[in-house]
Amino acid sequence: MVLDDDVLDSNGKVLFAAGIRLTSDYVRRLAKLNIPFISVREPIKENREYAVVRGIAGAAVRRRLIKGVEEAFSGKGRLLKQLPYLRQYIKQVIRELSGTEQVLLYLEELQTSSDYLFIHSVNVCLFAIALGKAMALNEEEISVLGLGALLHDLGKTQIPRNILDKKGPLTPEEFALVRGHVIIGGEILSRDCQLDERVLFIALQHHERYDGAGYPHSLKFEQIHPLARIVSVADVYDALTTDRVYRPQIESSTAIQLILGGSRTYFDPGVLKTFKRIAVPYGIGCSVKLNNGLSGAVLRLNSGDLGRPVIWTLKGAVNLLHEPELQIIKAM
């Protein structure tokens, strides 16, 4: 809540100006001053409606990145040869996003026969770049973040494919092998390439968790590199929203809620604050059902709250930003 009018003393002096957010400290101070009443309102959110949602990167750039990762991951010495091209593609993505007022965490569906590992690496790179830009990182930091995210799963190239593609549950021995990919990736990057150490931190720490429950070193809080904390969120989001051999993909809206539920346990709350602001739960055209029984399709997104879009129904357009009693209960 914010003050709707100035709070004045008996001489007409302004004690608290209209528009300030009423924190618990302000409430205590008002009580001590014996102010009989105040006028309050909900803060006004700046809002813009989006009729078209632009993906973080176009299909052509994504295909070039996927091809580059495939080449880089294909054998000894290939990564070093591909690094200049990968950096160039990352810079192109950043350059294209530089003129975008609000970057949204969204990628259009891409038809490709490439291996999951390569597609996942590129998606995590793009999601991390979007988060980094929304968190106001500078261009150099975003470039390092993008490269680290692109190479975060390099170690999985050394894990047997029959384990990575196993449809059933992993044995404890197999799970230990998979967990070892972070150490392997770090060793490859430090041995074969002269890279910024922040890229190595991303490879080594993207499975660490904010509460210390991650691996390989059970780091927590500020012990985890800030860029690795960003990649951690991007990694899990793409994994949840992509079909895997052992489970189907999860709807974006459900994946977002699962990730937000991990604040202060799995993920950095600061990263999640940005993630919540830019992640798109329902894309344009997505069919949804409301709690009043109406069904419809997403017509436009509201920048003030991406989870409360404008829905086109048989009874016309419904803007959920202005209908607080209405909720989306199902994406279809």
Summary of the structure (lengths in Angstrom):
residues: 332
radius of gyration: 23.2
end to end distance: 34.9
largest distance: 79.3
contacts: 1007
relative contact order: 0.10
helix: 46%
strand: 13%
